[in-house]
Amino acid sequence: MITITLLCNLGMSTGMLVDKMIDSAKAQGIEADIEAMAFDHADARLEKTDILLFGPQIRHLLPKFKTKYEGKIPVIGAISASDYGLMNGEKVLKETLAQLEASKQ
């Protein structure tokens, strides 16, 4: 099971992207727990997160979270504005899973 957490201001618009990512994971037979939430409510979930993604609207918080969770969360990154705007959950999932695989080598 891969745990992916997407952070944004309120967790609402990012929730739509999560739905697309879940659909893509299911179609590929990937067992994944994917959830979106507000960045200020994420600490408990981050203890079990494999991939942490930031919505474009809060990407400025990325350095703060990298400092805090580097070495604990294998992949920490930002969702591109274009993939976010297009709600391209399949591409976001594919790219981040590739990063997770690369982090294991």
DRENBA-123119 format. One line per field, with one value per atom (N, C-alpha, C): residue number from 1; residue in three letters; chain; atom name; z, y, x. Coordinates in pm, 1 decimal. Atoms other than C-alpha are relative to their C-alpha. Last residue first. Layout:
<atoms>
pos	NUM	...
code	Ala	...
unit	A	...
site	CA	...
pz	Z	...
py	Y	...
px	X	...
</atoms>
This chain:
<atoms>
pos	105	105	105	104	104	104	103	103	103	102	102	102	101	101	101	100	100	100	99	99	99	98	98	98	97	97	97	96	96	96	95	95	95	94	94	94	93	93	93	92	92	92	91	91	91	90	90	90	89	89	89	88	88	88	87	87	87	86	86	86	85	85	85	84	84	84	83	83	83	82	82	82	81	81	81	80	80	80	79	79	79	78	78	78	77	77	77	76	76	76	75	75	75	74	74	74	73	73	73	72	72	72	71	71	71	70	70	70	69	69	69	68	68	68	67	67	67	66	66	66	65	65	65	64	64	64	63	63	63	62	62	62	61	61	61	60	60	60	59	59	59	58	58	58	57	57	57	56	56	56	55	55	55	54	54	54	53	53	53	52	52	52	51	51	51	50	50	50	49	49	49	48	48	48	47	47	47	46	46	46	45	45	45	44	44	44	43	43	43	42	42	42	41	41	41	40	40	40	39	39	39	38	38	38	37	37	37	36	36	36	35	35	35	34	34	34	33	33	33	32	32	32	31	31	31	30	30	30	29	29	29	28	28	28	27	27	27	26	26	26	25	25	25	24	24	24	23	23	23	22	22	22	21	21	21	20	20	20	19	19	19	18	18	18	17	17	17	16	16	16	15	15	15	14	14	14	13	13	13	12	12	12	11	11	11	10	10	10	9	9	9	8	8	8	7	7	7	6	6	6	5	5	5	4	4	4	3	3	3	2	2	2	1	1	1
code	Gln	Gln	Gln	Lys	Lys	Lys	Ser	Ser	Ser	Ala	Ala	Ala	Glu	Glu	Glu	Leu	Leu	Leu	Gln	Gln	Gln	Ala	Ala	Ala	Leu	Leu	Leu	Thr	Thr	Thr	Glu	Glu	Glu	Lys	Lys	Lys	Leu	Leu	Leu	Val	Val	Val	Lys	Lys	Lys	Glu	Glu	Glu	Gly	Gly	Gly	Asn	Asn	Asn	Met	Met	Met	Leu	Leu	Leu	Gly	Gly	Gly	Tyr	Tyr	Tyr	Asp	Asp	Asp	Ser	Ser	Ser	Ala	Ala	Ala	Ser	Ser	Ser	Ile	Ile	Ile	Ala	Ala	Ala	Gly	Gly	Gly	Ile	Ile	Ile	Val	Val	Val	Pro	Pro	Pro	Ile	Ile	Ile	Lys	Lys	Lys	Gly	Gly	Gly	Glu	Glu	Glu	Tyr	Tyr	Tyr	Lys	Lys	Lys	Thr	Thr	Thr	Lys	Lys	Lys	Phe	Phe	Phe	Lys	Lys	Lys	Pro	Pro	Pro	Leu	Leu	Leu	Leu	Leu	Leu	His	His	His	Arg	Arg	Arg	Ile	Ile	Ile	Gln	Gln	Gln	Pro	Pro	Pro	Gly	Gly	Gly	Phe	Phe	Phe	Leu	Leu	Leu	Leu	Leu	Leu	Ile	Ile	Ile	Asp	Asp	Asp	Thr	Thr	Thr	Lys	Lys	Lys	Glu	Glu	Glu	Leu	Leu	Leu	Arg	Arg	Arg	Ala	Ala	Ala	Asp	Asp	Asp	Ala	Ala	Ala	His	His	His	Asp	Asp	Asp	Phe	Phe	Phe	Ala	Ala	Ala	Met	Met	Met	Ala	Ala	Ala	Glu	Glu	Glu	Ile	Ile	Ile	Asp	Asp	Asp	Ala	Ala	Ala	Glu	Glu	Glu	Ile	Ile	Ile	Gly	Gly	Gly	Gln	Gln	Gln	Ala	Ala	Ala	Lys	Lys	Lys	Ala	Ala	Ala	Ser	Ser	Ser	Asp	Asp	Asp	Ile	Ile	Ile	Met	Met	Met	Lys	Lys	Lys	Asp	Asp	Asp	Val	Val	Val	Leu	Leu	Leu	Met	Met	Met	Gly	Gly	Gly	Thr	Thr	Thr	Ser	Ser	Ser	Met	Met	Met	Gly	Gly	Gly	Leu	Leu	Leu	Asn	Asn	Asn	Cys	Cys	Cys	Leu	Leu	Leu	Leu	Leu	Leu	Thr	Thr	Thr	Ile	Ile	Ile	Thr	Thr	Thr	Ile	Ile	Ile	Met	Met	Met
unit	A	A	A	A	A	A	A	A	A	A	A	A	A	A	A	A	A	A	A	A	A	A	A	A	A	A	A	A	A	A	A	A	A	A	A	A	A	A	A	A	A	A	A	A	A	A	A	A	A	A	A	A	A	A	A	A	A	A	A	A	A	A	A	A	A	A	A	A	A	A	A	A	A	A	A	A	A	A	A	A	A	A	A	A	A	A	A	A	A	A	A	A	A	A	A	A	A	A	A	A	A	A	A	A	A	A	A	A	A	A	A	A	A	A	A	A	A	A	A	A	A	A	A	A	A	A	A	A	A	A	A	A	A	A	A	A	A	A	A	A	A	A	A	A	A	A	A	A	A	A	A	A	A	A	A	A	A	A	A	A	A	A	A	A	A	A	A	A	A	A	A	A	A	A	A	A	A	A	A	A	A	A	A	A	A	A	A	A	A	A	A	A	A	A	A	A	A	A	A	A	A	A	A	A	A	A	A	A	A	A	A	A	A	A	A	A	A	A	A	A	A	A	A	A	A	A	A	A	A	A	A	A	A	A	A	A	A	A	A	A	A	A	A	A	A	A	A	A	A	A	A	A	A	A	A	A	A	A	A	A	A	A	A	A	A	A	A	A	A	A	A	A	A	A	A	A	A	A	A	A	A	A	A	A	A	A	A	A	A	A	A	A	A	A	A	A	A	A	A	A	A	A	A	A	A	A	A	A	A	A	A	A	A	A	A
site	N	CA	C	N	CA	C	N	CA	C	N	CA	C	N	CA	C	N	CA	C	N	CA	C	N	CA	C	N	CA	C	N	CA	C	N	CA	C	N	CA	C	N	CA	C	N	CA	C	N	CA	C	N	CA	C	N	CA	C	N	CA	C	N	CA	C	N	CA	C	N	CA	C	N	CA	C	N	CA	C	N	CA	C	N	CA	C	N	CA	C	N	CA	C	N	CA	C	N	CA	C	N	CA	C	N	CA	C	N	CA	C	N	CA	C	N	CA	C	N	CA	C	N	CA	C	N	CA	C	N	CA	C	N	CA	C	N	CA	C	N	CA	C	N	CA	C	N	CA	C	N	CA	C	N	CA	C	N	CA	C	N	CA	C	N	CA	C	N	CA	C	N	CA	C	N	CA	C	N	CA	C	N	CA	C	N	CA	C	N	CA	C	N	CA	C	N	CA	C	N	CA	C	N	CA	C	N	CA	C	N	CA	C	N	CA	C	N	CA	C	N	CA	C	N	CA	C	N	CA	C	N	CA	C	N	CA	C	N	CA	C	N	CA	C	N	CA	C	N	CA	C	N	CA	C	N	CA	C	N	CA	C	N	CA	C	N	CA	C	N	CA	C	N	CA	C	N	CA	C	N	CA	C	N	CA	C	N	CA	C	N	CA	C	N	CA	C	N	CA	C	N	CA	C	N	CA	C	N	CA	C	N	CA	C	N	CA	C	N	CA	C	N	CA	C	N	CA	C	N	CA	C	N	CA	C	N	CA	C	N	CA	C	N	CA	C	N	CA	C	N	CA	C	N	CA	C	N	CA	C	N	CA	C	N	CA	C
pz	59.3	-556.6	52.9	-62.4	-341.1	-49.9	-135.6	-428.5	71.2	8.9	-797.1	137.5	42.7	-728.1	-6.4	-115.6	-536.1	-32.0	-97.3	-818.4	122.5	57.1	-1071.3	94.9	-23.3	-844.9	-56.6	-139.8	-842.5	35.7	-28.0	-1219.9	144.6	72.1	-1281.2	35.9	-62.4	-1013.8	-63.8	-132.7	-1139.7	69.7	16.4	-1497.7	134.6	52.5	-1416.0	-12.9	-107.3	-1195.6	-46.3	65.1	-1477.2	106.5	-85.4	-1311.4	-60.4	87.3	-1605.3	78.2	70.3	-1368.7	-88.5	-98.8	-1141.9	-69.2	-35.0	-1432.4	100.2	116.0	-1562.7	30.1	16.4	-1222.5	-117.1	98.6	-1164.1	-17.2	120.0	-843.5	-97.7	34.4	-588.0	-128.6	117.2	-427.6	-20.0	-37.7	-137.0	-119.3	110.0	-212.6	52.0	115.2	40.3	-112.7	112.7	352.6	-125.8	-54.4	669.5	-109.1	-64.4	537.2	60.8	83.4	463.4	76.0	29.4	677.5	-89.6	-111.7	859.2	-27.9	-115.2	610.3	112.7	35.3	316.4	116.7	-19.3	489.3	-36.6	-143.2	523.8	28.2	-72.1	170.0	149.8	28.1	23.5	74.7	-126.6	189.3	-15.1	-76.8	-119.4	135.3	27.7	-314.0	74.3	-124.0	-142.1	-22.3	-80.6	-439.3	130.6	44.5	-669.9	90.0	105.0	-465.9	-36.2	-31.4	-263.4	-120.7	112.3	-285.7	42.8	-45.8	-17.0	-113.4	97.8	-123.6	51.6	88.4	117.4	-100.2	140.8	400.6	-74.6	79.7	732.5	-150.5	-61.5	976.5	-82.3	59.2	739.4	59.3	119.7	835.9	-55.4	-38.7	1190.4	-120.5	-75.6	1071.3	33.2	61.1	797.7	87.0	-69.8	950.4	-37.3	-144.5	864.8	82.5	-46.2	504.2	151.3	-23.3	437.4	62.3	-123.1	316.5	6.8	2.5	17.9	129.8	-69.2	43.6	-14.4	47.7	-150.7	63.5	-89.2	-1.0	-34.7	-48.5	-283.3	89.6	-128.9	-403.8	62.9	-102.6	-768.7	128.1	-102.4	-1002.9	109.6	16.1	-1296.0	102.6	136.9	-1328.9	-23.7	10.0	-950.0	-137.3	-78.2	-944.3	-10.8	75.5	-1224.7	72.0	117.8	-1050.4	-81.0	-49.0	-724.3	-116.3	-32.8	-903.7	48.8	126.7	-1062.5	24.0	62.7	-724.5	-130.8	-69.9	-568.4	-63.0	57.9	-831.6	64.1	134.7	-725.5	-68.4	-11.8	-361.5	-134.5	14.4	-454.4	12.4	144.0	-505.1	-25.0	78.7	-146.7	-149.0	33.0	75.3	-89.4	-70.4	235.8	-27.6	-101.9	151.0	81.8	58.6	-27.5	112.0	-87.7	60.7	-81.7	74.1	-124.9	94.3	-60.6	72.3	-85.4	65.1	-93.2	64.7	-58.0	95.1	-60.9	10.4	-103.6	54.5	0.0	0.0	0.0
py	51.7	277.2	69.9	129.2	325.1	-54.9	-26.5	694.7	-127.6	-48.4	604.7	23.8	114.3	397.7	40.4	90.6	686.7	-118.7	-61.8	928.6	-90.1	14.7	693.0	60.6	140.3	673.7	-28.0	13.7	1053.9	-144.2	-67.8	1080.2	-20.4	66.4	817.8	62.3	129.8	956.0	-67.9	-28.6	1314.2	-130.5	-45.3	1194.8	26.9	111.0	992.2	39.0	91.9	1266.4	-115.6	115.7	1520.9	-97.2	112.6	1769.1	-131.1	97.4	2005.8	-119.9	-67.0	2292.2	-94.0	-32.6	2066.7	62.0	127.0	1918.2	22.7	47.8	2271.5	-132.2	-79.1	2413.9	-50.7	-107.6	2135.7	69.9	35.2	1942.1	116.1	-84.0	2014.4	-50.6	-86.3	1773.2	79.7	-125.0	1547.4	93.8	-94.2	1184.6	119.7	20.2	944.8	102.5	18.2	1088.0	-9.4	71.6	1045.6	-31.4	120.5	1142.5	-84.3	64.8	1493.3	-117.6	140.9	1560.1	-70.8	74.4	1890.2	-150.3	-4.6	2048.1	-89.3	81.4	1935.1	-5.5	140.1	2071.6	-92.0	21.7	2420.6	-148.1	7.2	2412.9	-28.4	120.2	2317.8	-3.8	70.1	2597.4	-122.9	-77.5	2823.9	-63.8	53.3	2547.1	76.8	-2.1	2655.0	-53.6	-117.1	2757.5	6.4	-118.7	2506.8	122.3	-70.0	2212.9	127.0	-130.7	2035.0	54.9	-92.9	1664.7	128.5	-123.4	1426.0	100.4	-107.4	1068.8	119.6	35.7	780.7	112.0	-39.3	913.9	-41.9	122.9	726.8	25.9	105.4	997.6	-128.5	-2.2	1257.7	-104.9	84.7	1162.5	-10.3	139.9	1298.7	-93.3	62.4	1624.2	-147.1	120.0	1710.6	-77.8	113.2	1961.4	-133.9	-18.9	2286.9	-109.3	17.6	2182.3	10.2	-129.7	2140.3	-21.4	-70.3	1794.6	134.6	-142.2	1563.9	63.4	-92.9	1185.1	142.7	-135.6	891.2	93.9	-82.6	541.6	143.6	-129.9	330.2	64.8	-17.7	-29.7	128.4	-50.4	-12.4	22.9	102.8	-231.8	39.7	63.3	4.7	-110.6	51.3	103.6	-74.8	119.2	136.3	-63.8	107.3	373.0	-128.6	48.1	583.8	-115.2	72.4	614.6	-59.5	126.9	706.9	-83.4	85.3	973.6	-136.9	43.2	1122.7	-93.9	93.1	1134.2	-54.9	128.3	1291.1	-103.3	65.4	1565.2	-137.1	43.2	1652.9	-72.1	121.4	1659.5	-52.8	110.0	1916.5	-133.8	15.3	2160.9	-114.9	17.3	2101.0	-21.6	140.7	2037.6	-24.8	55.2	2382.2	-147.2	-91.0	2554.4	-62.7	-128.0	2262.1	88.9	-112.8	1938.2	122.4	-124.8	1609.5	111.6	-111.9	1297.4	123.6	-127.4	969.1	106.8	-109.7	640.3	131.4	-127.0	338.5	109.0	-118.6	0.0	124.4
px	-124.7	1755.8	120.7	-33.3	1443.4	133.2	-50.6	1418.1	41.4	-138.2	1388.2	59.8	-82.3	1075.2	147.5	-7.4	919.8	88.6	-91.2	1004.6	16.4	-134.1	840.9	104.1	-37.2	534.6	138.8	-40.2	529.2	34.6	-126.5	535.5	46.0	-109.4	266.7	135.3	-25.7	32.5	120.7	-55.5	59.2	35.9	-138.2	9.1	66.8	-79.2	-303.7	147.8	-36.0	-445.3	86.1	-60.5	-442.9	54.4	40.1	-679.0	48.8	66.4	-613.3	-55.7	109.2	-535.9	-79.7	102.5	-330.3	-121.6	64.7	-135.2	-112.7	76.0	-69.1	-70.3	121.6	24.1	-83.8	-13.1	273.3	-134.5	75.5	216.8	13.6	114.3	485.3	-64.7	-7.1	727.7	-126.6	66.0	820.1	13.3	22.1	906.0	-78.4	-89.4	1066.4	-14.8	91.7	896.7	86.1	116.3	1104.5	-101.8	-49.4	1449.5	-112.0	-100.8	1330.1	61.5	29.6	1022.8	100.9	59.1	1092.1	-9.0	-90.2	1331.1	-51.0	-117.3	1121.7	97.1	35.3	810.0	116.1	25.6	959.0	-29.3	-128.5	1100.6	-16.4	-78.1	758.6	133.8	-23.7	562.0	88.6	-97.6	593.5	31.3	-133.9	416.5	108.3	-79.7	95.8	141.6	30.2	-122.5	78.9	-73.4	45.7	-21.1	71.8	-86.2	75.3	56.1	178.3	-73.9	9.7	256.0	-70.1	63.7	379.9	4.3	-12.3	457.3	-79.9	-110.9	522.7	29.3	4.1	304.0	127.0	9.6	271.5	1.4	-82.1	386.3	-0.9	-132.9	243.2	92.7	-5.2	-111.3	142.0	24.2	-78.3	12.6	-109.1	83.2	-21.5	-57.2	-167.0	97.9	62.4	-405.8	63.1	-13.3	-221.9	-68.1	-138.0	-162.0	13.4	-62.3	-533.5	137.7	37.4	-615.1	68.3	-33.6	-610.3	-45.9	89.4	-602.3	52.0	-27.2	-461.6	-102.2	81.2	-433.8	36.4	-46.2	-295.5	-105.1	64.1	-310.2	54.4	-90.4	-214.5	-78.7	-16.2	-417.5	97.1	-131.0	-362.3	24.6	-8.7	-729.3	130.5	87.1	-749.1	11.3	-63.7	-450.5	-81.3	-115.8	-597.9	68.3	50.6	-935.0	115.2	54.8	-760.8	-51.4	-114.4	-555.6	-46.9	-59.9	-868.0	118.3	94.4	-1044.7	56.0	-11.5	-734.5	-92.4	-117.7	-742.0	20.9	39.5	-1096.4	115.4	80.4	-986.1	-45.5	-94.6	-721.1	-72.1	-25.0	-1005.4	96.4	121.8	-1119.2	27.9	20.2	-818.1	-119.2	116.2	-838.4	-24.2	50.6	-510.5	-111.8	38.5	-348.0	-53.2	30.8	-173.9	-38.7	-4.8	-180.1	-41.7	71.8	-95.3	21.2	-28.7	-0.8	-86.5	76.9	19.9	46.7	-71.3	133.5	-91.0	83.9	0.0	87.9
</atoms>
